[in-house]
Amino acid sequence: MAEIITLDDPDDPRVADYTGLTDVELRRRREPAEGLFIAEGEKVIRRAADAGYRMRSMLLTPKWAEVMGDVIDAADAPVYVVEPVLAERVTGYHVHRGALASMARKPLPDAAGLLRTARRVAVMEAVNDHTNIGAIFRSAAALGMDAVLLSPDCADPLYRRSVKVSMGAVFSVPYARLDSWPGGLETVREAGCRLLALTPDERAVSLDEAAPHRLDKVALMLGAEGDGLSARAMAAADELVRIPMAHGVDSLNVGAAAAVAFYAVATGRPTA
């Protein structure tokens, strides 16, 4: 059972994992290097634990210490209980969900290993907005994608904002980073996936015409908001594909486009 400790000092070194959570650059440096990530909110904490991530500690307000009683009973980590005002001083923002957990990261699998069994793969290039990362993972989980691959410069899926937006779906879909870009795409092709680059480019064929749901293995490539896929990435693809648009709209937010495209590549759809 976890040890429950009430704290009243925002500078207590025992809550160092939670300091400065709004400082993105600081957290980008600290969290991977120290092997941790922060789960926020009851559902996300439970999903992280259910996915096998080891808990380092919890930071809870008194109300949430009661709600999370069963999680506390099952945890083998200290639980720090603080008043809401103190939680805000530690983290740098109003923790309205009242529940945070510091979790230990797992080693990432290698891309080739994931691709051995994956048939529907999402590949992101330079997606650095944490909200978009979280939204894409949530759609990937909901719409049956088997794996997600990230270019070396993509944002961290386990950053607090990404995890929160995904509602913990980042724990449900296995992911890996490609070692090089776009050279790493050859690993995807060698695994038997047809590489489809999602773009509004007028040269692209519509998703209906490409009929990716009929393909045995497919990898759908997504670029960053605004810039889209780079010319090098599109040149490395097997085919350029687009979502047909109406009313003069030329593109969708990458999170929305991902959801539409993931449905389009899903197996089991009508083939007529």
DAPEHU-V368844 format. One record per pair of residues at least 24 apart in sequence whose C-alpha atoms are under 10 Angstrom apart, sorted by the first residue. I is the first residue (numbers start at 0). J is the second residue. Records with the same first field share a line. If there is no record, write none. Layout:
I->J / J
This chain:
0->69 / 70 / 71 / 72 / 73 / 74 / 75 / 76 / 77
1->56 / 57 / 70 / 71 / 72 / 73 / 74 / 75 / 76 / 77 / 78 / 79
2->56 / 71 / 72 / 74 / 75 / 76 / 77 / 78 / 79
3->57 / 58 / 59 / 64 / 71 / 76 / 77 / 78 / 79 / 80
4->58 / 77 / 78 / 79 / 80 / 81
5->58 / 59 / 60 / 61 / 78 / 79 / 80 / 81 / 82
6->58 / 79 / 80 / 81 / 82 / 85 / 86
7->79 / 80 / 81 / 82 / 85 / 86
8->81 / 85 / 86 / 88 / 89
9->81 / 84 / 85 / 86 / 87 / 88 / 89 / 90
10->85 / 88 / 89
11->89
13->56 / 77 / 79
14->56 / 57 / 58 / 78 / 79 / 86 / 89 / 90 / 101
15->89 / 90
16->55 / 56 / 57 / 58 / 89 / 90 / 100 / 101 / 102
17->56 / 57 / 58 / 86 / 89 / 90 / 91 / 99 / 100 / 101
18->86 / 87 / 88 / 89 / 90 / 91
19->87 / 88 / 89 / 90 / 91 / 92
20->87 / 89 / 90 / 91 / 92 / 158 / 159 / 160
21->90 / 91 / 92 / 159 / 160
22->90 / 91
23->158 / 159 / 160
26->158 / 159
27->154 / 155 / 158
30->101 / 103 / 104 / 155 / 157 / 158
31->103 / 104 / 155 / 157 / 158
33->103 / 104
34->101 / 102 / 103 / 104 / 105 / 106
35->100 / 101 / 102 / 103 / 104 / 105 / 157 / 158
36->100 / 101 / 102 / 103 / 104 / 155 / 156 / 157 / 158 / 159 / 162
37->99 / 100 / 101 / 102 / 103 / 104 / 157 / 158 / 159 / 160 / 162 / 163
38->98 / 99 / 100 / 101 / 102 / 157 / 158 / 159 / 160 / 161 / 162 / 163 / 166 / 167
39->94 / 95 / 96 / 97 / 98 / 99 / 100 / 101 / 159 / 160 / 162 / 163 / 166 / 167
40->94 / 95 / 96 / 97 / 98 / 99 / 100 / 163 / 166 / 167
41->66 / 67 / 70 / 96 / 97 / 98 / 99 / 100
42->98 / 163 / 166 / 167
43->98 / 99 / 100 / 162 / 163 / 164 / 165 / 166 / 167 / 168 / 169 / 170
44->70 / 98 / 99 / 100 / 101 / 102 / 162 / 163 / 166 / 167
45->70 / 100 / 167
46->166 / 167 / 168 / 169 / 170 / 171
47->100 / 102 / 103 / 162 / 167 / 168 / 169 / 170 / 171
48->73 / 74 / 100 / 102 / 170
49->170 / 171
50->167 / 169 / 170 / 171
51->102 / 103 / 104 / 105 / 170
52->101 / 102 / 103 / 104 / 105 / 170
53->101 / 102 / 103 / 104 / 105
54->100 / 101 / 102 / 103 / 104
55->100 / 101 / 102 / 103
56->99 / 100 / 101 / 102 / 103
57->98 / 99 / 100 / 101 / 102
58->86 / 97 / 98 / 99 / 100 / 101
59->83 / 86 / 94 / 96 / 97 / 98 / 99 / 100
60->84 / 85 / 86 / 94 / 95 / 96 / 97 / 98 / 99
61->97 / 98
62->97 / 98
63->96 / 97 / 98 / 99
64->97 / 98
66->98
67->98
76->100 / 101
99->159
104->157
106->175
107->173 / 174 / 175 / 176
108->173 / 174 / 175 / 176
109->148 / 174 / 175 / 176 / 177 / 178
110->146 / 147 / 148 / 149 / 173 / 174 / 175 / 176 / 177 / 178 / 183 / 184 / 186 / 187 / 190
111->175 / 177 / 183 / 186 / 187 / 189 / 190
112->175 / 190
113->145 / 146 / 147 / 148 / 173 / 174 / 175 / 187 / 190
114->145 / 146 / 147 / 148 / 175 / 186 / 187 / 188 / 189 / 190 / 191 / 192 / 216 / 218
115->187 / 190 / 191
116->145 / 146 / 190 / 216
117->144 / 145 / 146 / 147 / 173 / 190 / 191 / 192 / 216 / 217 / 218
118->144 / 145 / 146 / 190 / 191 / 192 / 214 / 215 / 216 / 217 / 218 / 264 / 265 / 266
119->143 / 144 / 145 / 146 / 147 / 192 / 193 / 211 / 212 / 214 / 215 / 216 / 217 / 218 / 219 / 261 / 264 / 265 / 266
120->144 / 145 / 146 / 147 / 148 / 174 / 187 / 192 / 193 / 194 / 216 / 217 / 218 / 219 / 220 / 261 / 264
121->145 / 146 / 147 / 148 / 149 / 174 / 194 / 195 / 217 / 218 / 219 / 220 / 221 / 257 / 260 / 261
122->146 / 147 / 148 / 149 / 150 / 174 / 175 / 176 / 177 / 184 / 187 / 194 / 195 / 196 / 218 / 219 / 220 / 221 / 222
123->147 / 148 / 149 / 150 / 151 / 152 / 153 / 154 / 176 / 177 / 219 / 220 / 221 / 222 / 223 / 228
124->148 / 149 / 150 / 151 / 152 / 153 / 154 / 180 / 181 / 220 / 221 / 222 / 223 / 227 / 228 / 229 / 232
125->149 / 150 / 151 / 152 / 153 / 154 / 180 / 221 / 222 / 223 / 224 / 226 / 227 / 228 / 229
126->150 / 152 / 153 / 154 / 155 / 221 / 222 / 223 / 224 / 226 / 227 / 228 / 253
127->152 / 153 / 154 / 155 / 156 / 222 / 223 / 224
128->153 / 154 / 155 / 160 / 161 / 223 / 224
129->153 / 154 / 155 / 156 / 157 / 158 / 159 / 160 / 161 / 162 / 163 / 164 / 165
130->156 / 158 / 159 / 160 / 161 / 162 / 163 / 164 / 165 / 254
131->156 / 160 / 161 / 164 / 165 / 223 / 224 / 252 / 253 / 254 / 255 / 257
132->156 / 157 / 158 / 160 / 161 / 162 / 164 / 165 / 169 / 223 / 253 / 254
133->157 / 158 / 159 / 160 / 161 / 162 / 163 / 164 / 165 / 166 / 167 / 168 / 169 / 254
134->161 / 162 / 163 / 164 / 165 / 166 / 168 / 169 / 253 / 254 / 255 / 257 / 258
135->161 / 164 / 165 / 168 / 169 / 221 / 253 / 254 / 255 / 256 / 257 / 258 / 261
136->161 / 162 / 164 / 165 / 166 / 167 / 168 / 169 / 170 / 171 / 172 / 173 / 174 / 254 / 257 / 258
137->161 / 162 / 164 / 165 / 166 / 167 / 168 / 169 / 170 / 171 / 172 / 254 / 258
138->165 / 168 / 254 / 255 / 257 / 258 / 259 / 260 / 261 / 262
139->165 / 168 / 169 / 171 / 172 / 257 / 258 / 260 / 261 / 262
140->165 / 167 / 168 / 169 / 170 / 171 / 172 / 173 / 261
141->168 / 171 / 172 / 258 / 261 / 262
142->258 / 259 / 260 / 261 / 262 / 263 / 264 / 265 / 266
143->172 / 261 / 262 / 264 / 265 / 266
144->172 / 173 / 218 / 219 / 261 / 262 / 264 / 265 / 266
145->171 / 172 / 173 / 174
146->171 / 172 / 173 / 174 / 175 / 218
147->172 / 173 / 174 / 175 / 176 / 218 / 219
148->173 / 174 / 175 / 176 / 177 / 183 / 184 / 187 / 218 / 219 / 220
149->174 / 175 / 176 / 177 / 178 / 179 / 180 / 183 / 220 / 221
150->175 / 176 / 177 / 178 / 179 / 180 / 181 / 183 / 184 / 222
151->175 / 176 / 177 / 178 / 179 / 180 / 181 / 183
152->176 / 177 / 179 / 180
153->222 / 223
180->231 / 232 / 235
181->229 / 231 / 232 / 233 / 234 / 235 / 236
182->231 / 232 / 235
184->218 / 220 / 232 / 235 / 236
185->235 / 236
187->216 / 217 / 218
188->216 / 217 / 218 / 235 / 236 / 237
190->216 / 217
191->215 / 216 / 217 / 218
192->216 / 217 / 218 / 219 / 237
193->217 / 218 / 219 / 236 / 237 / 238
194->218 / 219 / 220 / 233 / 235 / 236 / 237 / 238 / 239 / 240
195->219 / 220 / 221 / 233 / 235 / 236 / 237 / 238 / 239 / 240 / 241
196->220 / 221 / 222 / 227 / 228 / 232 / 233 / 234 / 235 / 236 / 237 / 238 / 239 / 240 / 241
197->221 / 222 / 227 / 228 / 233 / 236 / 238 / 239 / 240 / 241 / 242 / 253 / 256 / 257 / 260
198->222 / 227 / 228 / 233 / 239 / 240 / 241 / 242 / 250 / 256
199->227 / 239 / 240 / 241 / 242 / 243 / 244 / 249 / 250 / 251
200->239 / 240 / 241 / 249 / 250
201->239 / 240 / 241
202->238 / 239 / 240 / 241
203->238 / 239 / 240 / 241 / 242
204->238 / 239 / 240 / 241 / 242 / 243
205->239 / 240 / 241 / 242 / 243 / 244
206->239 / 240 / 241 / 242 / 243 / 259 / 260 / 263 / 264
207->240 / 241 / 242 / 243 / 263 / 264
208->240 / 241
209->238 / 239 / 240 / 241 / 263 / 264
210->240 / 263 / 264 / 270
211->240 / 260 / 261 / 262 / 263 / 264 / 265 / 266
212->261 / 262 / 263 / 264 / 265 / 266 / 267 / 268 / 269 / 270
213->263 / 264 / 265 / 266 / 267 / 268 / 269 / 270
214->264 / 265 / 266
215->266
216->264 / 266
217->264 / 265
218->264
219->257 / 260 / 261 / 264
220->257 / 260
221->253 / 254 / 256 / 257 / 260
222->253 / 257
223->252 / 253 / 254
224->251 / 252 / 253 / 254
225->250 / 251 / 252 / 253
227->253
